[in-house]
Amino acid sequence: MRDISARSQHPQWLYNLIVTGREALLGWQTAGLPEPKGTKPRQDPATARLFQRDCATCHGGPGTAPASFALSLNPAAPPLSAIERPAAEILWLIRNGLKLSAMPAWEDHLSEAEMRALTGFVRALPGISPSEYRSLAGLRWSSPESTLRPGSGDTGPGDPVRGRRLTQGFGCRRCHLIPGLPGDPAPRIGPPLTEVAARGYLGGVLANQPGALAHWLRAPQHFSPGSAMPDLGLGPRQAADIAAFLLTVSGPGRKPTAPD
């Protein structure tokens, strides 16, 4: 019997089938539609705040994590900064939603002008930096205090088995290709997490010493301001477990710690 709980991932072949079918049907649904008026790329504070209120809850924004519950959606809502679509497709998805996903139909909840403004903002997202997004949306960023003190927050060796579950539960596969974890084959914002153990630096700025990956996972933008990697609200133990899993599956010749 197939496990239907949200704690269990679909096999990769099913993800591929879902995405292929979705894109084909969406293309058919919007074929021949002209570019809708009022949907040119835009980067204004009012629309950014609207996006943060109604869209970022599930999709997140540049350098900004979704709401905690949305990190565990299965399948997870994709980060829109990595996706470029025609305006007609974006507006159609906003207006009508998408069955068999968490994407709702917004037509009864937003005005036509708001839906068209959001379409333009989504079109502009790939060119908006994390710092620009926070400024537009009126967001402030803060780092967990424990990461600011060297050596604090240390929990000892992490548990890679528990880390595998947490890596899924915190939506890491939304932005990264991770060995042993299936997921949406859509374009990624972050680099593939292969050979992490062999890298000299994390994010190009933090020396990859013992314990460094857990600190990076807790507050990437503290170490690299403006990074597209958001603060996921990880506790010290959670970060240590995820780091243990990533180091286990990404080393040369290593295998995933646990099956799907």
Backbone hydrogen bonds, N-H to C=O, Kabsch-Sander energy under -0.5 kcal/mol:
donor,donor_aa,acceptor,acceptor_aa,energy
8,S,5,S,-1.3
14,L,11,P,-0.8
15,Y,11,P,-1.7
16,N,12,Q,-2.5
17,L,13,W,-2.0
18,I,14,L,-2.7
19,V,15,Y,-2.6
20,T,16,N,-2.4
21,G,17,L,-2.5
22,R,18,I,-2.7
23,E,19,V,-2.5
24,A,20,T,-1.9
25,L,21,G,-2.5
26,L,22,R,-2.6
27,G,23,E,-2.2
28,W,24,A,-2.0
29,Q,25,L,-2.6
30,T,26,L,-1.8
31,A,27,G,-0.6
31,A,28,W,-0.7
33,L,30,T,-1.9
39,T,36,P,-0.8
42,R,120,G,-1.1
48,A,44,D,-2.2
49,R,45,P,-2.5
50,L,46,A,-1.7
51,F,47,T,-2.8
52,Q,48,A,-2.5
53,R,49,R,-2.0
54,D,50,L,-2.6
55,C,51,F,-2.6
56,A,51,F,-2.7
58,C,55,C,-1.3
59,H,55,C,-2.6
60,G,56,A,-1.4
61,G,64,T,-1.9
63,G,228,A,-0.7
64,T,61,G,-2.8
67,A,57,T,-2.6
70,A,67,A,-0.7
71,L,67,A,-0.9
71,L,68,S,-0.8
72,S,69,F,-1.2
73,L,70,A,-1.3
82,A,79,P,-1.3
83,I,80,L,-1.2
85,R,83,I,-0.5
89,E,86,P,-0.6
90,I,86,P,-2.0
91,L,87,A,-2.6
92,W,88,A,-1.9
93,L,89,E,-2.4
94,I,90,I,-2.4
95,R,91,L,-2.7
96,N,92,W,-2.9
97,G,93,L,-2.2
98,L,103,M,-2.1
101,S,98,L,-0.8
106,W,94,I,-2.3
106,W,104,P,-0.6
107,E,95,R,-1.5
109,H,106,W,-2.1
110,L,106,W,-2.1
115,M,111,S,-2.3
116,R,112,E,-2.1
117,A,113,A,-2.3
118,L,114,E,-2.6
119,T,115,M,-1.8
120,G,116,R,-1.9
121,F,117,A,-2.1
122,V,118,L,-2.8
123,R,119,T,-1.9
124,A,120,G,-1.2
125,L,121,F,-1.2
127,G,124,A,-2.0
128,I,125,L,-2.2
129,S,127,G,-0.5
133,Y,129,S,-2.6
134,R,130,P,-2.4
135,S,131,S,-1.8
136,L,132,E,-2.6
137,A,133,Y,-2.8
138,G,134,R,-0.7
138,G,135,S,-0.6
139,L,134,R,-2.7
147,T,144,P,-1.3
148,L,145,E,-1.6
149,R,146,S,-1.0
152,S,149,R,-2.3
154,D,151,G,-0.9
163,G,159,D,-2.4
164,R,160,P,-1.7
165,R,161,V,-1.3
166,L,162,R,-2.2
167,T,163,G,-2.5
168,Q,164,R,-1.5
169,G,165,R,-2.7
170,F,166,L,-2.3
171,G,168,Q,-1.7
172,C,167,T,-1.9
174,R,171,G,-1.9
175,C,172,C,-1.1
176,H,172,C,-1.5
178,I,176,H,-0.6
181,L,178,I,-2.2
190,G,175,C,-1.5
193,L,177,L,-2.9
194,T,192,P,-1.5
195,E,250,S,-1.4
198,A,195,E,-0.8
199,R,195,E,-0.5
199,R,196,V,-1.3
202,L,206,L,-3.1
203,G,201,Y,-0.5
205,V,202,L,-1.8
206,L,202,L,-2.1
207,A,205,V,-0.6
208,N,200,G,-2.5
209,Q,207,A,-2.3
212,A,209,Q,-2.5
215,H,211,G,-1.4
216,W,212,A,-2.6
217,L,213,L,-2.5
218,R,214,A,-1.4
219,A,215,H,-1.6
222,H,219,A,-1.1
223,F,219,A,-1.2
224,S,220,P,-2.4
227,S,224,S,-2.0
232,L,217,L,-0.5
232,L,230,P,-0.7
239,A,235,G,-2.6
240,A,236,P,-2.1
241,D,237,R,-2.3
242,I,238,Q,-2.5
243,A,239,A,-2.5
244,A,240,A,-2.1
245,F,241,D,-2.1
246,L,242,I,-2.7
247,L,243,A,-2.5
248,T,244,A,-1.6
249,V,245,F,-2.5
250,S,246,L,-1.4
251,G,247,L,-0.6
254,R,251,G,-2.0
